[in-house]
């Protein structure tokens, strides 16, 4: 046990800020220190990181054709300006 030792609950609190690059230097040290030692939180971190990347990618990618058709449907046939 060191001064920087935190439990998983605290680490979970820091995790969102860590993923958002929104922590102070001290908090980053605490979070990384814990992730370094804790398998459970490291797995959580990787999962969250992948999830975020996935959301970012799918948000920036072109909408799938099926969804596009659905949106066109919602707009109604008269609003078809293509
Ligand atoms: Zn942990």
PDB file of the backbone (N, CA, C, O) and the ligand in Angstrom, with CONECT records:
HET     ZN  A 101       1
ATOM      1  N   UNK A   1       0.835  -1.208   0.000  1.00  0.00           N
ATOM      2  CA  UNK A   1       0.000   0.000   0.000  1.00  0.00           C
ATOM      3  C   UNK A   1       0.866   1.253   0.000  1.00  0.00           C
ATOM      4  O   UNK A   1       1.752   1.417   0.838  1.00  0.00           O
ATOM      5  N   UNK A   2       0.589   2.135  -0.962  1.00  0.00           N
ATOM      6  CA  UNK A   2       1.294   3.411  -0.992  1.00  0.00           C
ATOM      7  C   UNK A   2       0.289   4.537  -0.775  1.00  0.00           C
ATOM      8  O   UNK A   2      -0.909   4.287  -0.639  1.00  0.00           O
ATOM      9  N   UNK A   3       0.769   5.759  -0.741  1.00  0.00           N
ATOM     10  CA  UNK A   3      -0.121   6.912  -0.573  1.00  0.00           C
ATOM     11  C   UNK A   3      -1.072   7.062  -1.756  1.00  0.00           C
ATOM     12  O   UNK A   3      -2.184   7.577  -1.639  1.00  0.00           O
ATOM     13  N   UNK A   4      -0.576   6.582  -2.911  1.00  0.00           N
ATOM     14  CA  UNK A   4      -1.372   6.758  -4.122  1.00  0.00           C
ATOM     15  C   UNK A   4      -2.373   5.636  -4.324  1.00  0.00           C
ATOM     16  O   UNK A   4      -3.140   5.646  -5.287  1.00  0.00           O
ATOM     17  N   UNK A   5      -2.365   4.674  -3.423  1.00  0.00           N
ATOM     18  CA  UNK A   5      -3.247   3.545  -3.601  1.00  0.00           C
ATOM     19  C   UNK A   5      -4.704   3.973  -3.435  1.00  0.00           C
ATOM     20  O   UNK A   5      -5.069   4.611  -2.447  1.00  0.00           O
ATOM     21  N   UNK A   6      -5.512   3.618  -4.401  1.00  0.00           N
ATOM     22  CA  UNK A   6      -6.936   3.902  -4.312  1.00  0.00           C
ATOM     23  C   UNK A   6      -7.704   2.608  -4.560  1.00  0.00           C
ATOM     24  O   UNK A   6      -7.168   1.640  -5.099  1.00  0.00           O
ATOM     25  N   UNK A   7      -8.945   2.614  -4.163  1.00  0.00           N
ATOM     26  CA  UNK A   7      -9.738   1.415  -4.430  1.00  0.00           C
ATOM     27  C   UNK A   7     -10.440   1.534  -5.778  1.00  0.00           C
ATOM     28  O   UNK A   7     -10.396   2.576  -6.431  1.00  0.00           O
ATOM     29  N   UNK A   8     -11.078   0.461  -6.171  1.00  0.00           N
ATOM     30  CA  UNK A   8     -11.694   0.398  -7.500  1.00  0.00           C
ATOM     31  C   UNK A   8     -12.823   1.415  -7.653  1.00  0.00           C
ATOM     32  O   UNK A   8     -13.085   1.917  -8.746  1.00  0.00           O
ATOM     33  N   UNK A   9     -13.472   1.702  -6.554  1.00  0.00           N
ATOM     34  CA  UNK A   9     -14.570   2.654  -6.618  1.00  0.00           C
ATOM     35  C   UNK A   9     -14.054   4.029  -7.008  1.00  0.00           C
ATOM     36  O   UNK A   9     -14.638   4.716  -7.846  1.00  0.00           O
ATOM     37  N   UNK A  10     -12.949   4.417  -6.385  1.00  0.00           N
ATOM     38  CA  UNK A  10     -12.339   5.706  -6.688  1.00  0.00           C
ATOM     39  C   UNK A  10     -11.834   5.726  -8.132  1.00  0.00           C
ATOM     40  O   UNK A  10     -11.957   6.724  -8.843  1.00  0.00           O
ATOM     41  N   UNK A  11     -11.272   4.610  -8.533  1.00  0.00           N
ATOM     42  CA  UNK A  11     -10.728   4.517  -9.884  1.00  0.00           C
ATOM     43  C   UNK A  11     -11.851   4.654 -10.915  1.00  0.00           C
ATOM     44  O   UNK A  11     -11.679   5.283 -11.959  1.00  0.00           O
ATOM     45  N   UNK A  12     -12.980   4.066 -10.610  1.00  0.00           N
ATOM     46  CA  UNK A  12     -14.113   4.154 -11.519  1.00  0.00           C
ATOM     47  C   UNK A  12     -14.565   5.600 -11.666  1.00  0.00           C
ATOM     48  O   UNK A  12     -14.954   6.038 -12.748  1.00  0.00           O
ATOM     49  N   UNK A  13     -14.509   6.332 -10.558  1.00  0.00           N
ATOM     50  CA  UNK A  13     -14.856   7.744 -10.596  1.00  0.00           C
ATOM     51  C   UNK A  13     -13.923   8.500 -11.526  1.00  0.00           C
ATOM     52  O   UNK A  13     -14.345   9.378 -12.278  1.00  0.00           O
ATOM     53  N   UNK A  14     -12.643   8.140 -11.461  1.00  0.00           N
ATOM     54  CA  UNK A  14     -11.638   8.857 -12.251  1.00  0.00           C
ATOM     55  C   UNK A  14     -11.656   8.443 -13.711  1.00  0.00           C
ATOM     56  O   UNK A  14     -11.181   9.171 -14.582  1.00  0.00           O
ATOM     57  N   UNK A  15     -12.208   7.263 -13.969  1.00  0.00           N
ATOM     58  CA  UNK A  15     -12.079   6.671 -15.294  1.00  0.00           C
ATOM     59  C   UNK A  15     -12.692   7.544 -16.390  1.00  0.00           C
ATOM     60  O   UNK A  15     -12.094   7.723 -17.451  1.00  0.00           O
ATOM     61  N   UNK A  16     -13.872   8.080 -16.135  1.00  0.00           N
ATOM     62  CA  UNK A  16     -14.534   8.894 -17.160  1.00  0.00           C
ATOM     63  C   UNK A  16     -13.707  10.132 -17.476  1.00  0.00           C
ATOM     64  O   UNK A  16     -13.517  10.488 -18.639  1.00  0.00           O
ATOM     65  N   UNK A  17     -13.221  10.779 -16.429  1.00  0.00           N
ATOM     66  CA  UNK A  17     -12.379  11.954 -16.624  1.00  0.00           C
ATOM     67  C   UNK A  17     -11.077  11.595 -17.306  1.00  0.00           C
ATOM     68  O   UNK A  17     -10.544  12.367 -18.103  1.00  0.00           O
ATOM     69  N   UNK A  18     -10.573  10.421 -16.986  1.00  0.00           N
ATOM     70  CA  UNK A  18      -9.338   9.959 -17.601  1.00  0.00           C
ATOM     71  C   UNK A  18      -9.535   9.760 -19.104  1.00  0.00           C
ATOM     72  O   UNK A  18      -8.685  10.135 -19.912  1.00  0.00           O
ATOM     73  N   UNK A  19     -10.661   9.169 -19.456  1.00  0.00           N
ATOM     74  CA  UNK A  19     -10.964   8.939 -20.862  1.00  0.00           C
ATOM     75  C   UNK A  19     -11.208  10.263 -21.591  1.00  0.00           C
ATOM     76  O   UNK A  19     -10.927  10.390 -22.783  1.00  0.00           O
ATOM     77  N   UNK A  20     -11.725  11.229 -20.867  1.00  0.00           N
ATOM     78  CA  UNK A  20     -11.984  12.539 -21.458  1.00  0.00           C
ATOM     79  C   UNK A  20     -10.755  13.446 -21.403  1.00  0.00           C
ATOM     80  O   UNK A  20     -10.818  14.605 -21.813  1.00  0.00           O
ATOM     81  N   UNK A  21      -9.636  12.917 -20.894  1.00  0.00           N
ATOM     82  CA  UNK A  21      -8.433  13.730 -20.680  1.00  0.00           C
ATOM     83  C   UNK A  21      -8.779  14.959 -19.838  1.00  0.00           C
ATOM     84  O   UNK A  21      -8.380  16.083 -20.144  1.00  0.00           O
ATOM     85  N   UNK A  22      -9.518  14.711 -18.791  1.00  0.00           N
ATOM     86  CA  UNK A  22     -10.105  15.798 -18.029  1.00  0.00           C
ATOM     87  C   UNK A  22      -9.649  15.776 -16.570  1.00  0.00           C
ATOM     88  O   UNK A  22     -10.297  16.366 -15.705  1.00  0.00           O
ATOM     89  N   UNK A  23      -8.534  15.095 -16.297  1.00  0.00           N
ATOM     90  CA  UNK A  23      -8.062  14.966 -14.922  1.00  0.00           C
ATOM     91  C   UNK A  23      -6.867  15.875 -14.668  1.00  0.00           C
ATOM     92  O   UNK A  23      -6.159  16.278 -15.590  1.00  0.00           O
ATOM     93  N   UNK A  24      -6.665  16.183 -13.396  1.00  0.00           N
ATOM     94  CA  UNK A  24      -5.442  16.887 -13.017  1.00  0.00           C
ATOM     95  C   UNK A  24      -4.270  15.900 -13.096  1.00  0.00           C
ATOM     96  O   UNK A  24      -4.478  14.690 -13.180  1.00  0.00           O
ATOM     97  N   UNK A  25      -3.062  16.413 -13.068  1.00  0.00           N
ATOM     98  CA  UNK A  25      -1.873  15.550 -13.124  1.00  0.00           C
ATOM     99  C   UNK A  25      -1.883  14.519 -11.998  1.00  0.00           C
ATOM    100  O   UNK A  25      -1.546  13.351 -12.190  1.00  0.00           O
ATOM    101  N   UNK A  26      -2.281  14.991 -10.816  1.00  0.00           N
ATOM    102  CA  UNK A  26      -2.304  14.090  -9.666  1.00  0.00           C
ATOM    103  C   UNK A  26      -3.314  12.964  -9.876  1.00  0.00           C
ATOM    104  O   UNK A  26      -3.052  11.801  -9.572  1.00  0.00           O
ATOM    105  N   UNK A  27      -4.468  13.347 -10.404  1.00  0.00           N
ATOM    106  CA  UNK A  27      -5.507  12.336 -10.611  1.00  0.00           C
ATOM    107  C   UNK A  27      -5.079  11.324 -11.672  1.00  0.00           C
ATOM    108  O   UNK A  27      -5.369  10.133 -11.562  1.00  0.00           O
ATOM    109  N   UNK A  28      -4.387  11.813 -12.696  1.00  0.00           N
ATOM    110  CA  UNK A  28      -3.882  10.909 -13.732  1.00  0.00           C
ATOM    111  C   UNK A  28      -2.913   9.896 -13.117  1.00  0.00           C
ATOM    112  O   UNK A  28      -2.956   8.705 -13.425  1.00  0.00           O
ATOM    113  N   UNK A  29      -2.049  10.392 -12.251  1.00  0.00           N
ATOM    114  CA  UNK A  29      -1.089   9.507 -11.587  1.00  0.00           C
ATOM    115  C   UNK A  29      -1.823   8.453 -10.766  1.00  0.00           C
ATOM    116  O   UNK A  29      -1.479   7.271 -10.788  1.00  0.00           O
ATOM    117  N   UNK A  30      -2.834   8.905 -10.047  1.00  0.00           N
ATOM    118  CA  UNK A  30      -3.619   7.984  -9.221  1.00  0.00           C
ATOM    119  C   UNK A  30      -4.316   6.939 -10.095  1.00  0.00           C
ATOM    120  O   UNK A  30      -4.273   5.743  -9.806  1.00  0.00           O
ATOM    121  N   UNK A  31      -4.955   7.406 -11.162  1.00  0.00           N
ATOM    122  CA  UNK A  31      -5.695   6.500 -12.041  1.00  0.00           C
ATOM    123  C   UNK A  31      -4.760   5.502 -12.709  1.00  0.00           C
ATOM    124  O   UNK A  31      -5.030   4.301 -12.735  1.00  0.00           O
ATOM    125  N   UNK A  32      -3.664   6.010 -13.244  1.00  0.00           N
ATOM    126  CA  UNK A  32      -2.731   5.123 -13.943  1.00  0.00           C
ATOM    127  C   UNK A  32      -2.073   4.149 -12.979  1.00  0.00           C
ATOM    128  O   UNK A  32      -1.818   2.993 -13.315  1.00  0.00           O
ATOM    129  N   UNK A  33      -1.805   4.640 -11.773  1.00  0.00           N
ATOM    130  CA  UNK A  33      -1.216   3.771 -10.765  1.00  0.00           C
ATOM    131  C   UNK A  33      -2.134   2.616 -10.436  1.00  0.00           C
ATOM    132  O   UNK A  33      -1.692   1.479 -10.272  1.00  0.00           O
ATOM    133  N   UNK A  34      -3.398   2.914 -10.344  1.00  0.00           N
ATOM    134  CA  UNK A  34      -4.356   1.863 -10.028  1.00  0.00           C
ATOM    135  C   UNK A  34      -4.554   0.927 -11.217  1.00  0.00           C
ATOM    136  O   UNK A  34      -4.592  -0.292 -11.049  1.00  0.00           O
ATOM    137  N   UNK A  35      -4.680   1.488 -12.403  1.00  0.00           N
ATOM    138  CA  UNK A  35      -4.871   0.671 -13.600  1.00  0.00           C
ATOM    139  C   UNK A  35      -3.697  -0.274 -13.798  1.00  0.00           C
ATOM    140  O   UNK A  35      -3.838  -1.380 -14.319  1.00  0.00           O
ATOM    141  N   UNK A  36      -2.540   0.194 -13.368  1.00  0.00           N
ATOM    142  CA  UNK A  36      -1.329  -0.602 -13.489  1.00  0.00           C
ATOM    143  C   UNK A  36      -1.384  -1.858 -12.636  1.00  0.00           C
ATOM    144  O   UNK A  36      -0.825  -2.896 -12.990  1.00  0.00           O
ATOM    145  N   UNK A  37      -2.060  -1.744 -11.519  1.00  0.00           N
ATOM    146  CA  UNK A  37      -2.086  -2.856 -10.574  1.00  0.00           C
ATOM    147  C   UNK A  37      -3.355  -3.688 -10.660  1.00  0.00           C
ATOM    148  O   UNK A  37      -3.369  -4.859 -10.279  1.00  0.00           O
ATOM    149  N   UNK A  38      -4.417  -3.078 -11.160  1.00  0.00           N
ATOM    150  CA  UNK A  38      -5.717  -3.725 -11.038  1.00  0.00           C
ATOM    151  C   UNK A  38      -6.216  -4.232 -12.391  1.00  0.00           C
ATOM    152  O   UNK A  38      -6.533  -3.451 -13.288  1.00  0.00           O
ATOM    153  N   UNK A  39      -6.275  -5.530 -12.509  1.00  0.00           N
ATOM    154  CA  UNK A  39      -6.746  -6.172 -13.736  1.00  0.00           C
ATOM    155  C   UNK A  39      -8.175  -5.779 -14.072  1.00  0.00           C
ATOM    156  O   UNK A  39      -8.520  -5.495 -15.218  1.00  0.00           O
ATOM    157  N   UNK A  40      -8.979  -5.774 -13.036  1.00  0.00           N
ATOM    158  CA  UNK A  40     -10.396  -5.502 -13.211  1.00  0.00           C
ATOM    159  C   UNK A  40     -10.611  -4.120 -13.826  1.00  0.00           C
ATOM    160  O   UNK A  40     -11.365  -3.978 -14.789  1.00  0.00           O
ATOM    161  N   UNK A  41      -9.959  -3.113 -13.278  1.00  0.00           N
ATOM    162  CA  UNK A  41     -10.155  -1.752 -13.757  1.00  0.00           C
ATOM    163  C   UNK A  41      -9.487  -1.545 -15.111  1.00  0.00           C
ATOM    164  O   UNK A  41      -9.950  -0.742 -15.921  1.00  0.00           O
ATOM    165  N   UNK A  42      -8.402  -2.270 -15.352  1.00  0.00           N
ATOM    166  CA  UNK A  42      -7.732  -2.150 -16.644  1.00  0.00           C
ATOM    167  C   UNK A  42      -8.653  -2.668 -17.752  1.00  0.00           C
ATOM    168  O   UNK A  42      -8.740  -2.094 -18.838  1.00  0.00           O
ATOM    169  N   UNK A  43      -9.328  -3.761 -17.441  1.00  0.00           N
ATOM    170  CA  UNK A  43     -10.264  -4.307 -18.424  1.00  0.00           C
ATOM    171  C   UNK A  43     -11.418  -3.340 -18.643  1.00  0.00           C
ATOM    172  O   UNK A  43     -11.853  -3.134 -19.776  1.00  0.00           O
ATOM    173  N   UNK A  44     -11.905  -2.760 -17.583  1.00  0.00           N
ATOM    174  CA  UNK A  44     -12.983  -1.775 -17.692  1.00  0.00           C
ATOM    175  C   UNK A  44     -12.523  -0.603 -18.555  1.00  0.00           C
ATOM    176  O   UNK A  44     -13.247  -0.119 -19.424  1.00  0.00           O
ATOM    177  N   UNK A  45     -11.294  -0.166 -18.283  1.00  0.00           N
ATOM    178  CA  UNK A  45     -10.750   0.971 -19.010  1.00  0.00           C
ATOM    179  C   UNK A  45     -10.659   0.662 -20.509  1.00  0.00           C
ATOM    180  O   UNK A  45     -11.050   1.470 -21.350  1.00  0.00           O
ATOM    181  N   UNK A  46     -10.134  -0.526 -20.818  1.00  0.00           N
ATOM    182  CA  UNK A  46     -10.016  -0.893 -22.238  1.00  0.00           C
ATOM    183  C   UNK A  46     -11.380  -0.963 -22.901  1.00  0.00           C
ATOM    184  O   UNK A  46     -11.547  -0.541 -24.045  1.00  0.00           O
ATOM    185  N   UNK A  47     -12.339  -1.492 -22.186  1.00  0.00           N
ATOM    186  CA  UNK A  47     -13.694  -1.600 -22.709  1.00  0.00           C
ATOM    187  C   UNK A  47     -14.272  -0.216 -23.002  1.00  0.00           C
ATOM    188  O   UNK A  47     -14.814   0.034 -24.079  1.00  0.00           O
ATOM    189  N   UNK A  48     -14.144   0.665 -22.032  1.00  0.00           N
ATOM    190  CA  UNK A  48     -14.679   2.019 -22.187  1.00  0.00           C
ATOM    191  C   UNK A  48     -13.983   2.754 -23.328  1.00  0.00           C
ATOM    192  O   UNK A  48     -14.606   3.489 -24.095  1.00  0.00           O
ATOM    193  N   UNK A  49     -12.681   2.534 -23.414  1.00  0.00           N
ATOM    194  CA  UNK A  49     -11.904   3.200 -24.451  1.00  0.00           C
ATOM    195  C   UNK A  49     -12.369   2.739 -25.836  1.00  0.00           C
ATOM    196  O   UNK A  49     -12.553   3.551 -26.743  1.00  0.00           O
ATOM    197  N   UNK A  50     -12.554   1.433 -25.981  1.00  0.00           N
ATOM    198  CA  UNK A  50     -12.998   0.874 -27.255  1.00  0.00           C
ATOM    199  C   UNK A  50     -14.399   1.382 -27.592  1.00  0.00           C
ATOM    200  O   UNK A  50     -14.701   1.717 -28.737  1.00  0.00           O
ATOM    201  N   UNK A  51     -15.239   1.427 -26.567  1.00  0.00           N
ATOM    202  CA  UNK A  51     -16.605   1.898 -26.744  1.00  0.00           C
ATOM    203  C   UNK A  51     -16.611   3.328 -27.268  1.00  0.00           C
ATOM    204  O   UNK A  51     -17.343   3.661 -28.200  1.00  0.00           O
ATOM    205  N   UNK A  52     -15.795   4.152 -26.660  1.00  0.00           N
ATOM    206  CA  UNK A  52     -15.732   5.550 -27.075  1.00  0.00           C
ATOM    207  C   UNK A  52     -15.225   5.687 -28.496  1.00  0.00           C
ATOM    208  O   UNK A  52     -15.748   6.472 -29.286  1.00  0.00           O
ATOM    209  N   UNK A  53     -14.191   4.905 -28.812  1.00  0.00           N
ATOM    210  CA  UNK A  53     -13.638   4.975 -30.158  1.00  0.00           C
ATOM    211  C   UNK A  53     -14.704   4.543 -31.173  1.00  0.00           C
ATOM    212  O   UNK A  53     -14.854   5.137 -32.241  1.00  0.00           O
ATOM    213  N   UNK A  54     -15.429   3.504 -30.804  1.00  0.00           N
ATOM    214  CA  UNK A  54     -16.456   2.982 -31.686  1.00  0.00           C
ATOM    215  C   UNK A  54     -17.540   4.033 -31.926  1.00  0.00           C
ATOM    216  O   UNK A  54     -17.978   4.250 -33.056  1.00  0.00           O
ATOM    217  N   UNK A  55     -17.960   4.677 -30.842  1.00  0.00           N
ATOM    218  CA  UNK A  55     -18.999   5.700 -30.963  1.00  0.00           C
ATOM    219  C   UNK A  55     -18.509   6.852 -31.833  1.00  0.00           C
ATOM    220  O   UNK A  55     -19.244   7.371 -32.673  1.00  0.00           O
ATOM    221  N   UNK A  56     -17.245   7.245 -31.615  1.00  0.00           N
ATOM    222  CA  UNK A  56     -16.681   8.335 -32.396  1.00  0.00           C
ATOM    223  C   UNK A  56     -16.644   7.966 -33.877  1.00  0.00           C
ATOM    224  O   UNK A  56     -17.017   8.765 -34.736  1.00  0.00           O
ATOM    225  N   UNK A  57     -16.191   6.753 -34.163  1.00  0.00           N
ATOM    226  CA  UNK A  57     -16.060   6.312 -35.552  1.00  0.00           C
ATOM    227  C   UNK A  57     -17.420   6.245 -36.218  1.00  0.00           C
ATOM    228  O   UNK A  57     -17.596   6.741 -37.331  1.00  0.00           O
ATOM    229  N   UNK A  58     -18.383   5.634 -35.542  1.00  0.00           N
ATOM    230  CA  UNK A  58     -19.681   5.480 -36.184  1.00  0.00           C
ATOM    231  C   UNK A  58     -20.401   6.811 -36.324  1.00  0.00           C
ATOM    232  O   UNK A  58     -21.262   6.970 -37.189  1.00  0.00           O
ATOM    233  N   UNK A  59     -20.044   7.775 -35.462  1.00  0.00           N
ATOM    234  CA  UNK A  59     -20.672   9.087 -35.572  1.00  0.00           C
ATOM    235  C   UNK A  59     -20.097   9.866 -36.746  1.00  0.00           C
ATOM    236  O   UNK A  59     -20.791  10.686 -37.348  1.00  0.00           O
ATOM    237  N   UNK A  60     -18.838   9.617 -37.073  1.00  0.00           N
ATOM    238  CA  UNK A  60     -18.205  10.378 -38.136  1.00  0.00           C
ATOM    239  C   UNK A  60     -18.341   9.681 -39.491  1.00  0.00           C
ATOM    240  O   UNK A  60     -18.146  10.295 -40.540  1.00  0.00           O
ATOM    241  N   UNK A  61     -18.678   8.390 -39.451  1.00  0.00           N
ATOM    242  CA  UNK A  61     -18.858   7.676 -40.703  1.00  0.00           C
ATOM    243  C   UNK A  61     -20.178   8.059 -41.362  1.00  0.00           C
ATOM    244  O   UNK A  61     -21.096   8.560 -40.714  1.00  0.00           O
ATOM    245  N   UNK A  62     -20.245   7.812 -42.649  1.00  0.00           N
ATOM    246  CA  UNK A  62     -21.504   8.064 -43.338  1.00  0.00           C
ATOM    247  C   UNK A  62     -22.578   7.149 -42.793  1.00  0.00           C
ATOM    248  O   UNK A  62     -22.311   6.013 -42.402  1.00  0.00           O
ATOM    249  N   UNK A  63     -23.776   7.653 -42.773  1.00  0.00           N
ATOM    250  CA  UNK A  63     -24.886   6.853 -42.274  1.00  0.00           C
ATOM    251  C   UNK A  63     -25.131   5.659 -43.191  1.00  0.00           C
ATOM    252  O   UNK A  63     -25.033   5.772 -44.412  1.00  0.00           O
ATOM    253  N   UNK A  64     -25.449   4.521 -42.594  1.00  0.00           N
ATOM    254  CA  UNK A  64     -25.745   3.350 -43.420  1.00  0.00           C
ATOM    255  C   UNK A  64     -26.964   3.595 -44.293  1.00  0.00           C
ATOM    256  O   UNK A  64     -27.853   4.367 -43.933  1.00  0.00           O
ATOM    257  N   UNK A  65     -26.999   2.932 -45.448  1.00  0.00           N
ATOM    258  CA  UNK A  65     -28.059   3.159 -46.432  1.00  0.00           C
ATOM    259  C   UNK A  65     -29.444   2.919 -45.842  1.00  0.00           C
ATOM    260  O   UNK A  65     -30.387   3.652 -46.139  1.00  0.00           O
ATOM    261  N   UNK A  66     -29.561   1.897 -45.011  1.00  0.00           N
ATOM    262  CA  UNK A  66     -30.848   1.567 -44.423  1.00  0.00           C
ATOM    263  C   UNK A  66     -31.379   2.707 -43.580  1.00  0.00           C
ATOM    264  O   UNK A  66     -32.559   3.050 -43.649  1.00  0.00           O
ATOM    265  N   UNK A  67     -30.499   3.292 -42.783  1.00  0.00           N
ATOM    266  CA  UNK A  67     -30.887   4.398 -41.914  1.00  0.00           C
ATOM    267  C   UNK A  67     -31.239   5.626 -42.750  1.00  0.00           C
ATOM    268  O   UNK A  67     -32.185   6.351 -42.444  1.00  0.00           O
ATOM    269  N   UNK A  68     -30.479   5.840 -43.787  1.00  0.00           N
ATOM    270  CA  UNK A  68     -30.720   6.960 -44.681  1.00  0.00           C
ATOM    271  C   UNK A  68     -32.106   6.859 -45.309  1.00  0.00           C
ATOM    272  O   UNK A  68     -32.839   7.844 -45.403  1.00  0.00           O
ATOM    273  N   UNK A  69     -32.446   5.646 -45.736  1.00  0.00           N
ATOM    274  CA  UNK A  69     -33.762   5.422 -46.344  1.00  0.00           C
ATOM    275  C   UNK A  69     -34.865   5.678 -45.337  1.00  0.00           C
ATOM    276  O   UNK A  69     -35.913   6.235 -45.664  1.00  0.00           O
ATOM    277  N   UNK A  70     -34.609   5.258 -44.096  1.00  0.00           N
ATOM    278  CA  UNK A  70     -35.612   5.453 -43.052  1.00  0.00           C
ATOM    279  C   UNK A  70     -35.839   6.935 -42.797  1.00  0.00           C
ATOM    280  O   UNK A  70     -36.974   7.382 -42.637  1.00  0.00           O
ATOM    281  N   UNK A  71     -34.757   7.682 -42.761  1.00  0.00           N
ATOM    282  CA  UNK A  71     -34.862   9.119 -42.540  1.00  0.00           C
ATOM    283  C   UNK A  71     -35.617   9.790 -43.679  1.00  0.00           C
ATOM    284  O   UNK A  71     -36.432  10.685 -43.454  1.00  0.00           O
ATOM    285  N   UNK A  72     -35.341   9.352 -44.898  1.00  0.00           N
ATOM    286  CA  UNK A  72     -36.032   9.897 -46.065  1.00  0.00           C
ATOM    287  C   UNK A  72     -37.522   9.605 -45.966  1.00  0.00           C
ATOM    288  O   UNK A  72     -38.367  10.431 -46.311  1.00  0.00           O
ATOM    289  N   UNK A  73     -37.817   8.393 -45.477  1.00  0.00           N
ATOM    290  CA  UNK A  73     -39.200   7.991 -45.283  1.00  0.00           C
ATOM    291  C   UNK A  73     -39.898   8.920 -44.296  1.00  0.00           C
ATOM    292  O   UNK A  73     -41.034   9.346 -44.506  1.00  0.00           O
ATOM    293  N   UNK A  74     -39.188   9.216 -43.222  1.00  0.00           N
ATOM    294  CA  UNK A  74     -39.762  10.068 -42.184  1.00  0.00           C
ATOM    295  C   UNK A  74     -40.039  11.470 -42.706  1.00  0.00           C
ATOM    296  O   UNK A  74     -41.001  12.122 -42.300  1.00  0.00           O
ATOM    297  N   UNK A  75     -39.179  11.919 -43.613  1.00  0.00           N
ATOM    298  CA  UNK A  75     -39.350  13.261 -44.164  1.00  0.00           C
ATOM    299  C   UNK A  75     -40.546  13.328 -45.095  1.00  0.00           C
ATOM    300  O   UNK A  75     -41.115  14.389 -45.354  1.00  0.00           O
ATOM    301  N   UNK A  76     -40.901  12.157 -45.583  1.00  0.00           N
ATOM    302  CA  UNK A  76     -42.037  12.095 -46.496  1.00  0.00           C
ATOM    303  C   UNK A  76     -41.604  12.183 -47.935  1.00  0.00           C
ATOM    304  O   UNK A  76     -40.557  12.761 -48.226  1.00  0.00           O
ATOM    305  N   UNK A  77     -42.372  11.631 -48.840  1.00  0.00           N
ATOM    306  CA  UNK A  77     -42.005  11.566 -50.257  1.00  0.00           C
ATOM    307  C   UNK A  77     -41.906  12.952 -50.895  1.00  0.00           C
ATOM    308  O   UNK A  77     -41.146  13.128 -51.848  1.00  0.00           O
ATOM    309  N   UNK A  78     -42.640  13.923 -50.404  1.00  0.00           N
ATOM    310  CA  UNK A  78     -42.639  15.254 -51.017  1.00  0.00           C
ATOM    311  C   UNK A  78     -41.358  16.010 -50.719  1.00  0.00           C
ATOM    312  O   UNK A  78     -41.001  16.945 -51.436  1.00  0.00           O
ATOM    313  N   UNK A  79     -40.659  15.601 -49.649  1.00  0.00           N
ATOM    314  CA  UNK A  79     -39.441  16.310 -49.243  1.00  0.00           C
ATOM    315  C   UNK A  79     -38.210  15.725 -49.922  1.00  0.00           C
ATOM    316  O   UNK A  79     -37.087  16.027 -49.518  1.00  0.00           O
ATOM    317  N   UNK A  80     -38.392  14.909 -50.925  1.00  0.00           N
ATOM    318  CA  UNK A  80     -37.282  14.259 -51.604  1.00  0.00           C
ATOM    319  C   UNK A  80     -36.624  15.242 -52.572  1.00  0.00           C
ATOM    320  O   UNK A  80     -37.054  15.418 -53.712  1.00  0.00           O
ATOM    321  N   UNK A  81     -35.567  15.871 -52.068  1.00  0.00           N
ATOM    322  CA  UNK A  81     -34.916  16.877 -52.902  1.00  0.00           C
ATOM    323  C   UNK A  81     -33.701  16.369 -53.625  1.00  0.00           C
ATOM    324  O   UNK A  81     -32.979  17.162 -54.230  1.00  0.00           O
ATOM    325  N   UNK A  82     -33.439  15.066 -53.589  1.00  0.00           N
ATOM    326  CA  UNK A  82     -32.226  14.549 -54.230  1.00  0.00           C
ATOM    327  C   UNK A  82     -32.401  14.437 -55.717  1.00  0.00           C
ATOM    328  O   UNK A  82     -31.479  14.019 -56.417  1.00  0.00           O
TER     329      UNK A  82
HETATM  330 ZN    ZN A 101      -9.473  -1.589  -9.512  1.00  0.00          ZN
END
